[in-house]
Amino acid sequence: MAVIVDAHYHLMQREWFPEPLWETLASHLGVHVSGDRGQKLTAQEFATKYFPTLWDPEGELLFRKMDALGINTTVMLVDDFGLALGEAAVSIEGQNKAFADLARKHPTRLIACAGIDPRRKNAVTILRRCVEEWGMRGVKYHPDAGWDPNGRESYRLLERIQEWGIPVVTHTGFFFPPLHSKHAHPLLLDDVCSDFPDLKIIAAHSGRPLMWETVASMAAIHFNLHGDLAGWQTMVVRDRPRFRQILRRYIDIAGVEKILWGTDDPVYDVLIPTTQYLEAMRALPEDTSDGLRFTTAEIDAILGGNAARLFGL
């Protein structure tokens, strides 16, 4: 059976994120859930009902989901919003250490990617500890926190990341205010791809929802650029004809080896159950009624083969 890898997951605990982030998530996700399920939840009602279901510092809920869905490995991403939104109750060092410790306990099932804002004065020191001492196997960037991925601070980290030979997963596309989506435009990765040709780069979300063609076009000319499908499940499940057209075009432009499956869970599982997302992906080769064809080999590569190669599974 083909390997399944969730290449984009966020282990969550209340103390790991600044309060302003929880507030904006509650406001925006509450709107989506109210519209989809007719619950008419306020932000506070959404937070009270759903946020406690996300807390999973030891990964117990994650492992149950992986077992139920047949997911072999999950890539856990640490996000550093501290300089943009205020420091969380747990330091960024503490968050990274928690992820690293859990991954070391389950080395075949979990991969931990360090999160660090390159503007931190001790960013290089923290990142070196994450990788060299704690064994973290990738790095997560969130430039919408207010910095450019092709800036000076970023480059001093990217030099080390390239030397270590591990991937960097960088957010692309829009994100909720008060963060700044302009810093997550995929075109800002063009310099990065050219200046670090041996760096393995994953454009998280592939610029969803409007900039996926930019990511696909860049991936076609930059051999080191890839994109993931985290957060695409609303389109995959609710507008399957459109998703099939986009995915076929994405594959044809960039090459199937450039696309990774990811969920952005556990948050998105509140909107669209992950089981529906995975089932819809697996069913793509079975439907040819629209004249579009996906091979089983293509879907197997997207669902796990490509991530397994990039992360050295």
C-alpha positions in Angstrom: 0.0 0.0 0.0 1.3 3.5 -0.9 2.6 5.6 1.9 0.5 8.5 3.2 2.2 11.6 4.6 0.4 14.7 6.0 3.1 17.2 5.1 1.4 20.1 7.0 0.1 19.7 10.5 0.0 22.0 13.6 0.1 20.3 17.0 -1.8 22.8 19.3 -1.9 23.9 22.9 -3.4 27.2 24.1 -0.2 28.4 25.7 1.8 27.9 22.4 0.1 30.8 20.5 -0.3 34.5 21.4 -3.9 35.4 22.5 -4.4 37.8 19.4 -4.0 34.8 17.1 -6.6 32.8 18.9 -8.9 35.8 18.7 -8.6 36.2 15.0 -9.0 32.5 14.4 -12.2 32.4 16.4 -13.6 35.4 14.6 -12.9 34.1 11.1 -13.5 30.4 11.7 -16.7 31.1 13.5 -18.0 32.8 10.4 -17.2 29.8 8.3 -18.7 27.3 10.7 -21.8 29.4 11.2 -22.4 29.6 7.5 -21.7 25.9 6.8 -23.6 24.4 9.7 -26.2 27.0 10.5 -25.0 27.4 14.0 -24.8 31.2 14.1 -21.8 31.1 16.5 -20.1 34.3 17.8 -16.4 34.3 18.0 -16.6 33.6 21.7 -19.1 30.8 21.2 -16.8 29.2 18.6 -13.8 29.4 20.8 -15.6 27.9 23.8 -17.0 25.0 21.7 -14.2 24.1 19.4 -10.8 25.3 20.7 -10.7 22.8 23.6 -11.0 20.0 21.0 -7.8 21.2 19.4 -5.5 21.0 22.4 -3.2 18.0 21.9 0.3 18.6 23.3 1.2 14.9 23.5 -0.3 14.0 20.1 -2.9 11.5 21.4 -5.6 12.9 19.2 -3.2 13.0 16.2 -2.2 9.4 16.6 -5.8 8.3 16.7 -6.6 10.1 13.5 -3.5 8.8 11.8 -4.4 5.2 12.8 -8.0 5.7 11.6 -7.1 7.2 8.3 -4.0 5.2 7.5 -1.6 8.1 7.6 1.9 6.8 8.0 3.8 10.0 8.9 2.8 13.5 9.9 5.0 16.6 9.5 4.4 18.9 12.5 5.1 22.6 12.0 6.0 25.1 14.8 4.8 28.7 14.1 6.5 31.7 15.6 4.2 34.7 15.8 5.8 36.1 19.0 7.3 39.3 17.5 4.2 40.1 15.5 1.4 39.4 18.1 3.1 39.2 21.4 5.0 36.3 23.0 3.0 33.2 23.9 2.9 31.9 27.5 5.5 29.3 26.4 8.7 30.6 24.8 9.5 29.7 21.2 12.4 27.6 22.5 10.0 25.7 24.7 7.6 25.1 21.9 10.2 23.8 19.6 11.6 21.6 22.3 8.1 20.1 22.9 7.7 19.2 19.2 11.2 17.8 19.0 10.8 15.7 22.1 7.5 14.2 20.8 9.1 13.4 17.4 12.0 11.7 19.0 9.6 9.4 20.9 7.9 8.5 17.6 10.6 8.8 14.9 8.9 6.8 12.2 5.5 8.5 12.6 6.4 12.2 13.3 8.7 14.8 11.8 9.2 18.1 13.7 9.9 21.3 11.8 11.3 24.2 13.8 9.5 27.5 13.8 11.6 30.7 14.2 11.1 34.3 13.2 14.5 35.3 11.6 14.3 38.7 13.1 14.9 37.3 16.6 18.4 38.3 17.7 19.2 34.7 18.7 17.4 33.1 15.8 20.5 31.3 14.5 21.4 30.0 18.0 17.8 28.7 18.5 17.7 27.1 15.1 21.1 25.4 15.5 19.9 23.9 18.8 16.7 22.7 17.2 18.4 20.9 14.3 21.8 19.9 15.7 20.8 19.1 19.3 17.1 18.2 19.1 17.1 16.6 15.7 14.3 18.7 14.1 14.1 17.9 10.3 12.8 21.0 8.7 12.0 24.7 9.3 8.7 26.5 9.2 8.5 30.2 8.0 5.6 32.5 8.5 6.7 35.7 6.7 3.2 37.2 7.0 4.2 37.9 10.6 5.9 40.9 9.1 9.1 40.1 7.3 10.3 39.2 3.8 11.6 35.7 3.1 14.2 37.3 0.8 15.4 39.7 3.4 18.8 39.9 5.2 17.6 38.3 8.4 16.0 35.4 6.5 19.1 34.8 4.4 21.3 34.3 7.4 19.0 31.4 8.4 18.6 30.0 4.9 22.3 29.7 4.6 22.4 27.3 7.5 19.2 25.4 6.5 20.7 24.8 3.0 23.9 23.5 4.7 21.8 21.1 6.8 20.0 19.8 3.8 16.6 20.0 5.4 13.4 21.6 3.8 12.0 25.0 4.7 8.2 25.2 4.6 7.1 28.8 4.1 3.6 30.1 4.2 2.3 31.5 0.9 -1.1 33.1 0.2 -3.5 35.1 2.4 -3.8 34.9 6.2 -6.0 36.5 8.7 -5.3 40.1 10.0 -3.6 41.5 11.8 -0.9 39.5 10.0 0.3 40.9 6.6 -0.3 38.7 3.6 1.9 40.8 1.2 5.0 39.2 2.8 3.6 35.8 1.8 3.4 36.4 -1.9 4.9 33.5 -3.8 7.0 35.8 -6.0 9.1 36.7 -2.9 10.4 33.2 -3.1 11.9 33.7 -6.6 15.1 35.2 -5.2 15.3 32.6 -2.5 15.0 29.8 -5.1 17.7 31.3 -7.3 20.1 32.3 -4.5 19.8 28.9 -2.7 19.6 26.4 -5.4 20.3 23.4 -3.1 17.6 24.5 -0.6 14.5 22.3 -0.6 11.6 24.8 -0.4 7.9 24.0 0.1 5.4 26.8 -0.6 2.8 26.0 2.1 -0.8 26.2 0.7 0.6 26.8 -2.8 -0.5 30.4 -2.6 -4.2 29.4 -2.0 -6.6 30.5 -3.1 -5.6 32.8 -5.9 -1.9 32.4 -6.4 -1.5 28.7 -7.1 -0.6 29.4 -10.8 2.3 31.5 -9.7 3.6 28.7 -7.4 3.1 26.2 -10.2 4.9 28.3 -12.8 7.8 29.0 -10.4 8.1 25.3 -9.5 8.3 24.5 -13.2 11.5 26.6 -13.6 12.9 26.2 -10.0 13.9 22.6 -9.4 14.0 23.2 -5.7 10.5 24.6 -5.2 7.4 22.6 -4.3 3.9 23.3 -3.0 1.5 21.7 -0.6 -2.3 21.4 -0.7 -2.9 22.3 3.0 -6.1 24.1 3.4 -7.5 23.1 0.0 -10.0 20.7 1.4 -12.9 23.1 1.3 -12.6 23.2 -2.5 -11.7 19.5 -2.8 -14.9 18.4 -1.1 -17.4 21.2 -2.0 -16.3 22.1 -5.5 -14.8 18.9 -6.9 -15.1 19.8 -10.6 -13.1 23.0 -10.1 -10.5 21.3 -7.9 -10.0 18.6 -10.6 -9.4 21.2 -13.2 -6.9 23.1 -11.0 -5.0 20.0 -9.9 -4.7 18.7 -13.4 -3.4 22.1 -14.5 -1.0 22.3 -11.5 0.4 18.8 -12.4 0.8 19.7 -16.0 2.6 23.0 -15.3 4.8 22.0 -12.4 5.1 18.3 -12.6 3.5 15.9 -10.2 6.7 15.5 -8.2 6.3 19.1 -7.0 3.0 18.7 -5.1 2.5 17.5 -1.6 -0.7 16.6 0.3 -1.2 18.3 3.6 -4.2 19.1 5.9 -3.4 22.2 8.0 -5.2 20.3 10.7 -6.5 20.2 13.4 -8.2 23.5 12.6 -9.4 22.5 9.1 -10.9 19.3 10.5 -13.5 21.5 12.2 -14.6 22.7 8.8 -14.1 19.6 6.6 -13.5 16.2 8.2 -10.1 15.0 7.1 -11.6 11.6 6.2 -13.6 13.4 3.5 -10.6 15.2 2.2 -8.5 12.0 2.0 -11.3 10.0 0.4 -11.8 12.7 -2.2 -8.1 12.6 -3.1 -8.0 8.8 -3.3 -11.1 8.8 -5.6 -9.6 11.2 -8.2 -8.4 8.4 -10.6 -11.8 6.7 -10.6 -13.7 9.6 -12.2 -13.1 10.4 -15.8 -16.6 11.9 -16.6 -15.2 15.3 -17.1 -12.5 14.1 -19.5 -9.7 14.7 -17.0 -7.6 11.8 -15.9 -5.4 11.2 -12.9 -3.3 8.1 -12.5 -3.0 6.2 -9.3 0.7 6.8 -9.5 0.2 10.6 -9.6 -2.1 10.5 -6.6 0.2 8.2 -4.6 3.1 10.6 -5.2 1.0 13.6 -4.0 -0.4 11.8 -1.0 3.0 10.7 0.3 5.7 9.7 -2.1 6.9 13.3 -2.7 7.0 14.2 1.0 8.8 11.0 1.8 11.5 11.9 -0.7 11.9 15.5 0.5 12.0 14.6 4.2 14.2 11.5 3.8 11.7 8.9 5.0 
